[in-house]
């Protein structure tokens, strides 16, 4: 297959693991000589998602999506997200009898439950319907694969993630000089990330939070001793990782947690809960620690070495991620 069409509701200027993953894979697919066409929110009239205004919902996309399908005539179609563009592309493929693949990046049922206080079963019913016609539902970890099968999903396959070990490296000079030890969190500042499980810990040194989101202003006021930087990108982001001594990942709902690999590539041992994502990403390393009591995992991480963290991150590559993505694709016709 030479022409691959990728549909995603998560795209620049959003800053998250979905965007970084898709951009990294697309760059490598193009480098291999494949023709890639993307359908992204910037091509449509959009409105901000009420809960997360930085996330744009695309409107009235069905006609333009049909035109792109007709003009591009893709050999393979991958639908990355379950948003308006994803649903429109999915429905078109079903109507035309085209095979396609999907990916499951985000635990939307848990996110919706946390925000709206509704049963997660409602969300899984909708998401399961979205993915049901997919020839392969790509997921990042074996633990998540087992979870989705338990929720009635079919055709679930593995699709690992990678990390740029040249960008994220312990050799990079730090962006900030803070009172040590410095415990870092990088990611969205929002309720589903469970950040307060980290912020309320009684810890020595400085807590550093890198990222933006709907909870940023609220948490700044509530935790005045914490250093909040807002979102950072590229080499600046990499330098904020090396401003820290350990990385704390308090999320209970992430499906992978790419930031953990970026932190470990930067030489930061990781502390996390033993849940989906960390259970797979951190398996088999002495450079990361998981505990139901996050403070215990933090204590262990503070005693770990930078070299062990870095060594674990070096096992993950974007080339392997791209190989797996290509192997999972199916011919559209």
Beta strands, then each sheet from edge to edge (+ up, - down):
strand 1: 3-7
strand 2: 35-39
strand 3: 45-48
strand 4: 56-59
strand 5: 76-79
strand 6: 101-103
strand 7: 137-139
strand 8: 156-158
strand 9: 182-186
strand 10: 206-210
strand 11: 227-230
strand 12: 246-249
strand 13: 269-272
strand 14: 288-290
sheet 1: 2+ 1+ 5+ 6+ 7+ 8+
sheet 2: 3+ 4-
sheet 3: 11+ 10+ 9+ 12+ 13+ 14+
end
